[in-house]
C-alpha cells in the first residue's frame, strides 16, 4: 500500500552543467502531473511522465527540474562562400570610397557566423539519473507512509468487526423484543390471547421485515472483502471507498430497524469507524 503524499530530491552534476530535481506528491482523485522544467529540458517531458506513471497511479505530482549551465559549449560555423561574396563587394566599395572594411563589419552581417549551441539531447544522461534518484526517494516515502496508513486501516477494521460480532450476538434479542412488543400491543387492544394463526402469520411477516440478519450477513461479506483488499499489493483506494459506501448503507439500515439502545450505540461506533476509514483511504492510491 502506498500513500499519495511523498517527497523526492536529487542533484546531478557534471563539469559543464547541473540538473536539480524535486518532486512533491499530494492527494488527488486521479493522477495529475504538473511540470516546472527548464526550457532546455522540455524534450524530456514525455519520458519524465512515463517514469512517474511507473511509481504513481493516483495523486497530484508536482515536478521541478532545473538546469544550470556551468560551462557552455558552442560550435562556430563560418559560411565561406558567403564571406567571399561579401569580401568581393567590400573590395569594390573600397576602390570607390578609399576605405577598408573592418572585422566588425563582417561580423555584423547575417549568415556569416552561425553559433550552434549544445542541443537538449546532450542532457539525456543527466535527466535520467537525476529523475531516477528523485523517484526512488519519492517512492520510498510513499511506501513508508502507506504502511502507516495500512496499520491504521487494519486497526479500524478490527474495531468495526468487533462491533459487528456484538450486534450479531444480540440479533435474536432484537427479534424477541419486536415479538414481545407486538404481542403485548395486540392483547392490550383486543383483550385476546395472541395465539391465532392470522396474528402469528402477520407477526412472522413483520419479524422478517425488521430482521437485521440479512444486513449482518452482507456486512460480514464486506469486512472479508475489506481485509482482502488491504492484503493486495496494488492501488485499492477507489475500491475501498466504494466498499465503505456499501458498509455505510447497511449500517444505516440496521439503525433504522433497531429499537435496542445498545445495538444503536454499536451502529454509531461502526459508522464512526467507516468515516475514519474513508478519511484514511483519501491518502492512499
N, C-alpha and C positions, 0 to 999 in steps of 0.2 A: 504494500500500500504506500502510495506517495502523496505527499502534500502538494498543493498548488503553489505554496509560498516557498521561496528559496532565493539564494544569492550566490553568484559566482563571479570571480575576478581573476584576470590573468594579464601578464605583460610579456610580450615577445620583443627582444631587442637584437638588432644587428648593428654593424658599424655604420650602415647608411640610413636605417630608419627604425622607428619604434612603433609597435601597434599595441594599444591597450584595449582590453575588452571587459565590459561589466554587464552582468545580467541580473535582472530582478524579476521575481515571479509573484503574482498576486492572484487572488481568487477571481474566477470568471466562469460563466456557464460553458463557454466554448473556448477553443484555442485562439488567442488573439496575439499576434506577434507584431511588436512595434519597433521600428528601427531608428537609430540615430547614428548614421555611419558616415565617415568621411567620404566626400565625393569620389576620391580615387579608388575607394574600396567597393563602390556601388555595383560593379560587375559580379560581386560575390554574394549578392543578396539571396539569390535562389539557393545557392549552396548552403548558406547560413540557415535559411528556413528549413531546408531538408534535414540538416543536422539537429536542429531544435526539435523537430517533429519526432525524432527518434527517441527523445527522452521526455517529451511532454505531449499529452493529448488534450488537456484542458488547462485553462488559466490564461491570464494576461502575462506575456513575457516581454519585458522591455529590455532591448539590447542596445548597448552603446559600444561602438568600435571606432576608435580614433587613431589616425595615422599622424606621426610626426617625423618629418624628414630631417635627418642629421647631416647627410652628405648627398647632394643631388648629383645625378648623372645626366649628361645630355650629349647627344651626337650632333655636331655641327656639320651641315651639308651645304657645299658651295655649288651653285649652278654654273659650271664653267662656260657653257655655251652662251648663257645669258650675259655673263660677265664680259665675255669677249665682245658681244654686241654693244654693251654699254661703253666698253673701253674705246671701241672704234668711234662711237658717237661723241664721246668726250674729246678724243683726239681732234676730230673735225671742229668741235667748238673751240678747242684751244688754239687752232690755227687761225680762226676768225677773230677771237677775242684776245688772244695773247695771254690767257690764263691757264693754269694747270689744275685738274681736279684733285681733291683731297680724298683720303681714305674714308672719311666720314660721308663724303658724297656717295660713294659706292654702298656703304652700309645702310644708308637711308633709303635705298631703292628696294622695292618689294620684289621678293623672289630670289635675290642674290644669295642671301644667307638664311637657311632654314634650321631651326632648333628642334630636334627630335628628342623629347623628354622620355623618361622611363615610363613604360606603359603599366596599366594596372595588373597585368598578368605577372609582373615581377614580384608581386606581393602575395602570391598564392601560398607559398610555404609559410609565411608569417601568419596569414589568416587562418590556415588550417591548424597550426599549432596553438595559437592563442585561443581560438574557439574551442578546441578540444579540451584544453586545460580548464577554461571557464565553465564549460558544460559539465566536466567531471565534478567540480566543487559544487556547482548548481544542483546537480542530480543527487550528490551525497547529502546535501542539506534537505532536499525534498524527501528523500528516503528516511532520514533521521526524524524529521517532523512527522512523517506519515506513520512511523512506528509508534510514536507517542499517541497519535490520534487513534491508532488501532487498539491500543491498550484501553483507552477511554471508551471506545465503542464496545469492546468486549465486556467491560465492567457494566456499562449501561444495559447491554443485552442480558447479562446475568440478573441484574436488578429487575428488569422487565419480566423475565421468565419466572423469577421467584414470586412476583405478584400474581402472575398468571396461574401458577400452580395453587396458590392460596385461594383464588377465585374458583378454580376447578373443584377444590375440596368443599366449597360452600354452594356449588351449583344446585345440589339436591335440596339443600336447606331453602334456597330461593323458591324452588317449585313447591315445597311443603308450605312455605309461607303463603304463596298465592292460593294454594288449595284450601288451607285453613281459613284464610280471609274470605274467599268466595263462599265457602260452605257456611260460615257464620252469618254472612250477609243474607244468604238465601233463607236460612232458618229464621232470622230476625224478621224478614219481610213476609214470609209465607206462613210461619208458625208450624212448618212441617219439617220432618227429618229429610236431610239432603241425601236421599238414597235412591231416588227414582232414576230410571235408565236415561230419561231425557236430560236430567240435570248432570249426570255423570258423563254423558256424551258431550254436552256443552263445556263442562269443566275440562275434559280431556283436550278439546279443541283450543280452549284458552291457554292451557298449560303449554301446548305446542307453540302457540303464538308468542308466549312470554318466556319460553325456554331460551337459555343462552348457550346451550351445548354446541349448536352449530357455529356460533361466533368463537367459542373457545377452541373448537377444532380447527377453524381457519387460522386463528392466531398461533396455534401450535405449528401449523404448516409454515406460516410466515416467519416465525422465530427460527425454525430449522433452515429456511432459505437465507435468512439474515446471517446465520453463522457460516453457511456455505459461501456466501459472497465475501465475507471477511477473510476466508481462507484462500481466496483466489489471488494469484499474482498478476493482476490486470486491473485496469481502471473500472471501478464499480460504483462511483459516486452517483451517477444518474439512476442506476438500478436500485441502489439503496434508498434514494429519495422517493422513487415510485413505491417501493415496498413500505416505506414509512406512511405514505398516504393511505395504503390499504390497511395497515395496522391501526391507524388513527380512526378510520371508518368503523372497524369492528369494535373498537373501544367505545366509540360514541353510541353504537347500537346497544351494547351491554349496559351502558349508563342509562339509556332511555327505557330499558326493560326492568332494571333492578329497582327494588324497593327496600333493599337492605343497606343500612348505612356503612357497614364495614366493607361490603363489596364496592360501594360507590367510592369510598376512600381509596381502595386499591386501584380502581379505574383512574382516579385522579392522579395517583402516583405513576401509573403506566403512561398516561398521556403526557405527563411531565418528562418521563424518560424519553418518549418519542421526540418531543421538542428538543431535548438536549442532544439526542442522536442527530436530528436534522441540522442542528447548529454545528455539530462536529463535521458532518459529511459535506458541508459547504466548503470545507478546507481541503478536500481530497479530490483526486482525479476520478 
